[in-house]
Amino acid sequence: MNYKKILLALKKASKSILKAFPTIIGMILLISLVTQLFGQELYLKVFSNNMWIDPIIGSGIGSILAGNPLTSFVIAGELQTLGISLIAITAFLVSWVTVGFIQLPAETIHLGKKFTITRNVLAFISSIIVAIITTAVVSLF
């Protein structure tokens, strides 16, 4: 093994992480603020139990709020308790974890504008498709 190359790679990776750290902290704080602004009552007003509209709405809200996978189980349970449809919950959670419009400025800085926009658009569309397929498969059982 070439330890000099490994050490050089570790130094470069550390510098990149330290450079991105303030942006990441700001992004986390912004996500937390936006998530707290929207209460559970909003979800009841927004979702209509329409199989075709709810996944689009769920993906839209999830894209704006953004979050991490660890808390998604709790949120899914709470939304289900409120009576929100499985298709809306699935679309919300998939886009909540994968899209994240709040993160666009930070992601654009570190990954580039074209890549960021393409990734987010494809993730948004995929969240709707995944919600429809998941609901269809679950309804079979």
C-alpha atoms as a printed R data frame, in Angstrom:
    type eleno elety resid chain resno       x      y       z
1   ATOM     1    CA   MET     A     1   0.000  0.000   0.000
2   ATOM     2    CA   ASN     A     2   1.071  3.518  -0.690
3   ATOM     3    CA   TYR     A     3   0.546  5.290   2.629
4   ATOM     4    CA   LYS     A     4   1.491  8.693   1.223
5   ATOM     5    CA   LYS     A     5  -1.401  8.555  -1.254
6   ATOM     6    CA   ILE     A     6  -3.804  7.437   1.456
7   ATOM     7    CA   LEU     A     7  -2.676 10.253   3.746
8   ATOM     8    CA   LEU     A     8  -3.002 12.796   0.925
9   ATOM     9    CA   ALA     A     9  -6.513 11.540   0.120
10  ATOM    10    CA   LEU     A    10  -7.516 11.806   3.794
11  ATOM    11    CA   LYS     A    11  -6.211 15.380   3.960
12  ATOM    12    CA   LYS     A    12  -8.147 16.357   0.825
13  ATOM    13    CA   ALA     A    13 -11.328 14.708   2.109
14  ATOM    14    CA   SER     A    14 -10.963 16.467   5.480
15  ATOM    15    CA   LYS     A    15 -10.551 19.852   3.794
16  ATOM    16    CA   SER     A    16 -13.648 19.240   1.648
17  ATOM    17    CA   ILE     A    17 -15.720 18.273   4.671
18  ATOM    18    CA   LEU     A    18 -14.539 21.274   6.670
19  ATOM    19    CA   LYS     A    19 -15.276 23.567   3.728
20  ATOM    20    CA   ALA     A    20 -18.819 22.170   3.372
21  ATOM    21    CA   PHE     A    21 -19.532 22.121   7.136
22  ATOM    22    CA   PRO     A    22 -20.959 25.674   7.467
23  ATOM    23    CA   THR     A    23 -23.257 25.072   4.507
24  ATOM    24    CA   ILE     A    24 -24.457 21.770   5.958
25  ATOM    25    CA   ILE     A    25 -25.171 23.338   9.373
26  ATOM    26    CA   GLY     A    26 -27.107 26.182   7.742
27  ATOM    27    CA   MET     A    27 -29.093 23.705   5.669
28  ATOM    28    CA   ILE     A    28 -29.986 21.612   8.726
29  ATOM    29    CA   LEU     A    29 -31.121 24.710  10.625
30  ATOM    30    CA   LEU     A    30 -33.255 25.886   7.700
31  ATOM    31    CA   ILE     A    31 -34.873 22.459   7.294
32  ATOM    32    CA   SER     A    32 -35.680 22.368  11.014
33  ATOM    33    CA   LEU     A    33 -37.254 25.820  10.869
34  ATOM    34    CA   VAL     A    34 -39.452 25.053   7.857
35  ATOM    35    CA   THR     A    35 -40.523 21.696   9.297
36  ATOM    36    CA   GLN     A    36 -41.658 23.380  12.528
37  ATOM    37    CA   LEU     A    37 -43.651 26.032  10.646
38  ATOM    38    CA   PHE     A    38 -46.020 23.450   9.162
39  ATOM    39    CA   GLY     A    39 -48.248 21.711  11.689
40  ATOM    40    CA   GLN     A    40 -50.313 18.530  11.388
41  ATOM    41    CA   GLU     A    41 -53.479 20.511  10.649
42  ATOM    42    CA   LEU     A    42 -51.999 21.622   7.336
43  ATOM    43    CA   TYR     A    43 -51.705 18.042   6.139
44  ATOM    44    CA   LEU     A    44 -55.386 17.348   6.845
45  ATOM    45    CA   LYS     A    45 -56.409 20.389   4.822
46  ATOM    46    CA   VAL     A    46 -54.076 19.678   1.908
47  ATOM    47    CA   PHE     A    47 -54.667 15.976   1.211
48  ATOM    48    CA   SER     A    48 -57.989 15.102  -0.419
49  ATOM    49    CA   ASN     A    49 -57.796 11.272  -0.503
50  ATOM    50    CA   ASN     A    50 -57.658 11.484  -4.301
51  ATOM    51    CA   MET     A    51 -55.481  8.699  -5.704
52  ATOM    52    CA   TRP     A    52 -54.138 10.896  -8.521
53  ATOM    53    CA   ILE     A    53 -53.730 14.251  -6.799
54  ATOM    54    CA   ASP     A    54 -52.455 13.153  -3.370
55  ATOM    55    CA   PRO     A    55 -49.127 11.705  -4.627
56  ATOM    56    CA   ILE     A    56 -48.368 14.959  -6.451
57  ATOM    57    CA   ILE     A    57 -49.249 17.014  -3.373
58  ATOM    58    CA   GLY     A    58 -47.310 14.634  -1.113
59  ATOM    59    CA   SER     A    59 -44.254 14.807  -3.341
60  ATOM    60    CA   GLY     A    60 -44.487 18.590  -3.476
61  ATOM    61    CA   ILE     A    61 -44.676 19.008   0.291
62  ATOM    62    CA   GLY     A    62 -41.976 16.400   0.886
63  ATOM    63    CA   SER     A    63 -39.719 18.107  -1.631
64  ATOM    64    CA   ILE     A    64 -40.024 21.436   0.142
65  ATOM    65    CA   LEU     A    65 -39.641 20.176   3.701
66  ATOM    66    CA   ALA     A    66 -36.833 17.627   3.265
67  ATOM    67    CA   GLY     A    67 -35.702 15.372   6.055
68  ATOM    68    CA   ASN     A    68 -33.830 12.250   7.016
69  ATOM    69    CA   PRO     A    69 -34.862  8.593   6.811
70  ATOM    70    CA   LEU     A    70 -34.603  7.970  10.559
71  ATOM    71    CA   THR     A    71 -37.592 10.129  11.441
72  ATOM    72    CA   SER     A    72 -39.661  9.078   8.434
73  ATOM    73    CA   PHE     A    73 -41.172  6.087  10.251
74  ATOM    74    CA   VAL     A    74 -42.514  8.302  13.011
75  ATOM    75    CA   ILE     A    75 -43.894 10.810  10.528
76  ATOM    76    CA   ALA     A    76 -45.508  8.038   8.453
77  ATOM    77    CA   GLY     A    77 -47.221  6.695  11.556
78  ATOM    78    CA   GLU     A    78 -48.489 10.128  12.547
79  ATOM    79    CA   LEU     A    79 -49.810 10.850   9.046
80  ATOM    80    CA   GLN     A    80 -51.530  7.462   8.956
81  ATOM    81    CA   THR     A    81 -53.115  8.165  12.348
82  ATOM    82    CA   LEU     A    82 -54.483 11.402  10.889
83  ATOM    83    CA   GLY     A    83 -56.201  9.370   8.157
84  ATOM    84    CA   ILE     A    84 -53.994 10.376   5.246
85  ATOM    85    CA   SER     A    85 -53.857  7.822   2.423
86  ATOM    86    CA   LEU     A    86 -50.942  5.442   1.956
87  ATOM    87    CA   ILE     A    87 -50.222  6.798  -1.532
88  ATOM    88    CA   ALA     A    88 -49.890 10.350  -0.172
89  ATOM    89    CA   ILE     A    89 -47.703  9.218   2.740
90  ATOM    90    CA   THR     A    90 -45.433  7.185   0.466
91  ATOM    91    CA   ALA     A    91 -45.000 10.011  -2.044
92  ATOM    92    CA   PHE     A    92 -44.370 12.462   0.797
93  ATOM    93    CA   LEU     A    93 -41.712 10.314   2.461
94  ATOM    94    CA   VAL     A    94 -39.871  9.298  -0.700
95  ATOM    95    CA   SER     A    95 -39.596 12.903  -1.877
96  ATOM    96    CA   TRP     A    96 -38.910 14.114   1.682
97  ATOM    97    CA   VAL     A    97 -35.807 11.949   1.801
98  ATOM    98    CA   THR     A    98 -34.658 12.204  -1.831
99  ATOM    99    CA   VAL     A    99 -35.575 15.621  -3.245
100 ATOM   100    CA   GLY     A   100 -35.110 18.553  -0.864
101 ATOM   101    CA   PHE     A   101 -35.596 21.879  -2.659
102 ATOM   102    CA   ILE     A   102 -34.390 23.613   0.506
103 ATOM   103    CA   GLN     A   103 -31.010 22.018  -0.085
104 ATOM   104    CA   LEU     A   104 -30.695 23.273  -3.686
105 ATOM   105    CA   PRO     A   105 -28.279 26.154  -2.936
106 ATOM   106    CA   ALA     A   106 -25.891 23.955  -0.963
107 ATOM   107    CA   GLU     A   107 -26.144 21.071  -3.407
108 ATOM   108    CA   THR     A   108 -25.596 23.395  -6.379
109 ATOM   109    CA   ILE     A   109 -22.419 24.783  -4.817
110 ATOM   110    CA   HIS     A   110 -20.931 21.352  -4.203
111 ATOM   111    CA   LEU     A   111 -22.305 19.276  -7.098
112 ATOM   112    CA   GLY     A   112 -23.113 21.761  -9.855
113 ATOM   113    CA   LYS     A   113 -26.328 23.342 -11.108
114 ATOM   114    CA   LYS     A   114 -27.128 20.955 -13.968
115 ATOM   115    CA   PHE     A   115 -26.587 17.816 -11.895
116 ATOM   116    CA   THR     A   116 -28.586 19.187  -8.951
117 ATOM   117    CA   ILE     A   117 -31.595 20.197 -11.015
118 ATOM   118    CA   THR     A   118 -31.614 16.951 -13.004
119 ATOM   119    CA   ARG     A   119 -31.312 14.839  -9.868
120 ATOM   120    CA   ASN     A   120 -34.101 16.699  -8.054
121 ATOM   121    CA   VAL     A   121 -36.526 16.598 -10.989
122 ATOM   122    CA   LEU     A   122 -35.935 12.879 -11.515
123 ATOM   123    CA   ALA     A   123 -36.280 12.201  -7.779
124 ATOM   124    CA   PHE     A   124 -39.568 14.144  -7.687
125 ATOM   125    CA   ILE     A   125 -41.032 12.189 -10.606
126 ATOM   126    CA   SER     A   126 -39.713  8.919  -9.172
127 ATOM   127    CA   SER     A   127 -41.343  9.607  -5.793
128 ATOM   128    CA   ILE     A   128 -44.757  9.753  -7.471
129 ATOM   129    CA   ILE     A   129 -44.111  6.563  -9.446
130 ATOM   130    CA   VAL     A   130 -42.814  4.747  -6.347
131 ATOM   131    CA   ALA     A   131 -45.898  5.821  -4.378
132 ATOM   132    CA   ILE     A   132 -48.255  4.485  -7.041
133 ATOM   133    CA   ILE     A   133 -46.396  1.176  -7.387
134 ATOM   134    CA   THR     A   134 -46.029  0.714  -3.617
135 ATOM   135    CA   THR     A   135 -49.719  1.345  -3.001
136 ATOM   136    CA   ALA     A   136 -50.685 -1.029  -5.821
137 ATOM   137    CA   VAL     A   137 -48.457 -3.802  -4.454
138 ATOM   138    CA   VAL     A   138 -49.607 -3.322  -0.850
139 ATOM   139    CA   SER     A   139 -53.266 -3.401  -1.915
140 ATOM   140    CA   LEU     A   140 -52.693 -6.875  -3.418
141 ATOM   141    CA   PHE     A   141 -51.978 -8.315   0.013
